[in-house]
Amino acid sequence: MTRTTTVTASTAFERARAEGRAALVGYLPAGYPDVAGGIDALKALVDSGCDVIEIGLPYSDPVMDGPTIQAAAQAALEGGVRTTDVLRTVEAVAATGTPTLVMTYWNPVERYGVPRFAADLASAGGAGLITPDLTPDSAPEWIAAADEHGLDKVFLVAPSSTDERIAMTTAACRGFVYATGIMGVTGTTQTTAAAVAPLVARTRALSPEGSDLPVGVGVGVSTGDQAADLAEHVDGVIVGSAFVRRLLDHADDRPAGLRALGALAEELAAGVRRG
């Protein structure tokens, strides 16, 4: 794999802050509708205004994912997508110069081999990992491997997190911290920007002094107005299920799916700029 110059998530957040706005973070699973089609879809997000890209590694037991993302990930698995295909997808998207992270449950990384995964992700130009089911106190091997290769380490906090847990999590993060605005799986429940604001405030207050760690939040955003509202409180607006739904709704017409995907990304990008 040819090494690609890595752009970290911090770069995108700093650029957005300089422009007085939140960053737009877009998620799609690798391998849907197939590997090449997934790359095309992710590049459409980049072309339409996403500042950071999350690439999902399809997994058979996605405890955080709702039915929309599960459907696309399952189709990718049935199509034969493998971890090497995910890394190939990362390389193609990272080549655009957009910070590109992998969002994955921990088991596939452990099976691949943690040091090997970190090295291959870095070689592909990946910025780092978002690990929804891995906490910093259970992640010494990943933290060491990520530090060796300069990869972002994005852990999660939730409304139920104690102050001690938030402080420990933010201290271990690099790139940004992912605040889950809802208690539940993705794409099934939506909360409001005002409702998630207390978690964002706690997370910022409990982050290491001087770290200026960006806080990204996903709360079921699917419109520009929702993105604008959330952007008033956060550093990054994270959107996944709404993008995946556009592809699922146009499963029999890929060009139409890409157009719908791009149109939504443009609407959301305009929204974070209003906010």
C-alpha positions in Angstrom: 0.0 0.0 0.0 1.4 3.4 -1.0 1.7 5.8 1.9 -0.6 8.8 1.6 0.1 12.1 3.3 -2.1 12.2 6.4 -4.4 15.1 7.2 -5.5 15.0 10.8 -9.0 15.8 12.1 -7.6 18.6 14.1 -6.7 20.4 10.8 -10.3 20.4 9.7 -11.6 21.6 13.0 -9.0 24.4 13.2 -10.0 25.5 9.7 -13.7 25.5 10.6 -13.0 27.5 13.7 -11.1 30.0 11.8 -14.1 30.5 9.6 -16.4 30.9 12.6 -18.4 27.7 12.1 -18.7 24.0 13.0 -17.2 21.3 10.9 -19.4 18.8 9.0 -18.5 15.2 9.6 -20.0 12.7 7.2 -20.2 8.9 7.7 -20.8 6.0 5.3 -19.9 2.4 5.6 -17.2 1.0 3.3 -18.3 -1.5 0.6 -21.9 -0.2 0.0 -23.3 -0.7 -2.5 -19.9 -2.3 -3.4 -16.3 -1.1 -2.8 -16.1 1.1 -5.9 -19.6 2.5 -5.3 -18.7 3.2 -1.7 -15.7 5.2 -2.7 -17.8 7.2 -5.1 -20.3 7.9 -2.4 -17.7 9.1 0.1 -16.0 11.3 -2.5 -19.4 12.8 -3.2 -19.6 13.8 0.5 -16.2 15.4 0.2 -17.1 17.3 -3.0 -20.3 18.5 -1.4 -18.9 20.1 1.7 -18.0 17.5 4.4 -14.9 18.6 6.3 -14.1 15.2 7.9 -15.0 11.7 6.7 -15.8 8.7 8.8 -15.7 5.3 7.1 -17.5 2.5 8.8 -15.9 -0.9 8.9 -18.9 -3.3 8.4 -19.3 -5.7 11.3 -21.8 -8.5 12.1 -22.6 -7.3 15.6 -23.0 -3.5 15.4 -24.4 -2.7 18.9 -24.5 1.1 18.4 -25.9 1.1 14.8 -29.6 1.5 14.1 -31.4 -0.4 11.3 -30.4 2.1 8.5 -26.7 1.7 8.9 -27.1 -2.0 9.8 -28.8 -2.6 6.4 -26.0 -1.1 4.4 -23.3 -2.7 6.5 -25.0 -6.1 6.1 -25.2 -5.7 2.4 -21.5 -4.9 2.3 -20.7 -8.0 4.3 -22.8 -10.1 2.0 -21.0 -8.6 -0.9 -17.7 -9.9 0.6 -16.2 -6.7 1.9 -13.1 -7.2 4.0 -10.9 -5.1 6.2 -8.4 -4.7 3.4 -11.2 -3.2 1.3 -11.9 -0.7 4.1 -8.2 0.3 4.0 -8.3 0.6 0.2 -11.4 2.9 0.6 -9.5 5.0 3.2 -6.6 5.4 0.8 -8.9 6.6 -2.0 -10.8 9.1 0.2 -7.7 10.3 2.1 -6.1 11.1 -1.3 -8.6 14.0 -1.6 -6.8 15.7 1.3 -9.8 15.3 3.6 -9.2 13.9 7.1 -10.5 10.3 6.9 -11.1 8.2 10.0 -12.3 4.6 10.4 -15.3 4.0 12.7 -15.1 0.5 13.9 -16.0 -1.9 16.6 -13.0 -3.4 18.3 -13.2 -7.0 17.4 -12.2 -6.6 13.7 -9.1 -4.6 14.7 -8.1 -7.1 17.3 -8.5 -10.0 14.7 -6.5 -8.1 12.1 -3.8 -7.3 14.7 -3.6 -4.0 16.5 0.0 -3.0 15.5 -0.6 -4.2 11.9 -3.9 -2.3 11.6 -2.4 0.9 12.9 0.5 0.7 10.5 -1.7 -0.1 7.5 -4.2 2.6 8.4 -1.3 5.2 8.6 0.1 3.9 5.3 -3.3 4.4 3.7 -3.3 8.0 4.9 -6.0 7.4 7.5 -6.2 10.0 10.3 -7.3 7.6 13.0 -10.0 5.5 14.6 -13.3 6.1 16.3 -14.0 3.2 18.6 -17.6 3.1 20.0 -17.1 0.0 22.1 -13.6 0.6 23.3 -12.9 2.8 26.3 -9.5 4.3 27.1 -9.0 2.3 30.2 -9.3 -0.9 28.1 -7.2 0.4 25.2 -3.5 0.4 26.1 -2.5 -1.6 23.0 -4.4 0.7 20.7 -3.2 3.9 22.4 0.4 2.7 22.1 0.0 1.8 18.4 -1.9 5.0 17.6 0.8 7.1 19.3 3.5 5.3 17.4 1.9 6.3 14.1 0.5 9.7 15.0 -3.1 8.5 14.6 -6.2 10.2 16.1 -7.8 8.4 19.0 -11.5 9.3 19.2 -13.4 7.9 22.1 -17.0 8.4 23.1 -18.8 10.2 25.9 -22.5 10.0 26.6 -25.2 11.7 28.7 -24.8 9.0 31.3 -21.0 9.5 31.6 -19.8 10.6 35.0 -17.5 13.6 35.3 -14.6 11.2 36.1 -15.3 9.2 33.0 -15.5 12.3 30.8 -12.2 13.6 32.2 -10.5 10.3 31.6 -11.9 9.9 28.1 -11.0 13.4 26.9 -7.5 13.1 28.3 -7.0 10.1 26.0 -8.5 11.6 22.9 -6.7 13.1 20.0 -8.4 14.7 17.0 -11.8 15.2 18.7 -14.1 13.6 21.2 -17.3 12.0 20.0 -20.3 13.0 22.2 -23.3 10.8 21.6 -26.3 13.1 22.0 -28.8 10.2 22.6 -28.9 7.1 24.7 -29.7 4.5 22.0 -28.7 3.3 18.5 -28.1 5.6 15.6 -30.8 6.8 13.4 -33.8 5.8 15.5 -34.1 8.7 18.0 -33.5 12.4 17.6 -32.9 14.9 20.3 -32.5 18.7 20.1 -29.5 20.9 20.1 -30.6 22.4 23.4 -30.9 19.0 25.0 -27.3 18.0 24.1 -25.8 21.3 25.1 -25.3 20.3 28.7 -23.2 17.3 27.7 -21.1 19.4 25.4 -20.5 22.0 28.1 -19.5 19.3 30.6 -17.2 17.7 28.1 -15.5 21.0 27.3 -15.2 21.9 31.0 -13.6 18.5 31.9 -11.2 18.3 28.9 -7.5 18.8 29.8 -6.7 22.4 30.4 -5.3 24.0 27.3 -6.2 21.1 25.0 -9.0 22.9 23.2 -10.3 19.4 22.2 -13.0 19.7 19.6 -16.4 18.1 20.5 -18.3 16.4 17.7 -21.9 15.4 18.2 -24.4 13.2 16.4 -28.1 13.5 17.4 -30.0 12.4 14.3 -29.4 15.4 12.2 -31.0 15.2 8.7 -31.7 18.7 7.6 -29.8 22.0 7.2 -31.9 23.7 9.9 -31.1 20.9 12.4 -27.4 21.2 11.5 -27.5 25.0 12.0 -29.1 24.6 15.4 -26.6 22.0 16.6 -23.7 24.0 15.1 -24.4 26.8 17.7 -23.2 24.4 20.5 -20.6 22.1 19.0 -17.4 22.0 17.1 -18.5 19.2 14.7 -21.9 18.1 13.4 -21.8 14.3 12.7 -24.2 12.9 10.2 -24.5 9.2 9.3 -27.9 7.6 9.0 -29.3 10.4 6.9 -26.6 9.9 4.3 -26.9 6.1 4.3 -30.7 6.4 3.9 -30.1 8.4 0.6 -28.2 5.5 -0.8 -30.6 2.9 0.4 -33.5 4.8 -1.1 -31.8 4.8 -4.5 -30.4 1.3 -4.4 -31.6 0.6 -8.0 -30.2 3.9 -9.4 -26.7 4.7 -8.3 -26.4 8.1 -10.2 -29.6 9.3 -8.5 -28.3 8.1 -5.1 -25.1 10.1 -5.6 -27.1 13.2 -6.6 -29.3 12.8 -3.5 -26.3 12.3 -1.3 -24.5 15.4 -2.7 -27.7 17.5 -2.3 -28.1 16.6 1.3 -24.4 17.2 2.1 -24.6 20.6 0.5 -27.7 21.4 2.6 -26.0 20.3 5.8 -22.8 22.2 4.9 -24.8 25.4 4.4 -26.5 24.7 7.7 -23.3 24.5 9.8 -22.2 27.7 8.2 -25.4 29.4 9.2 -25.0 28.1 12.7 
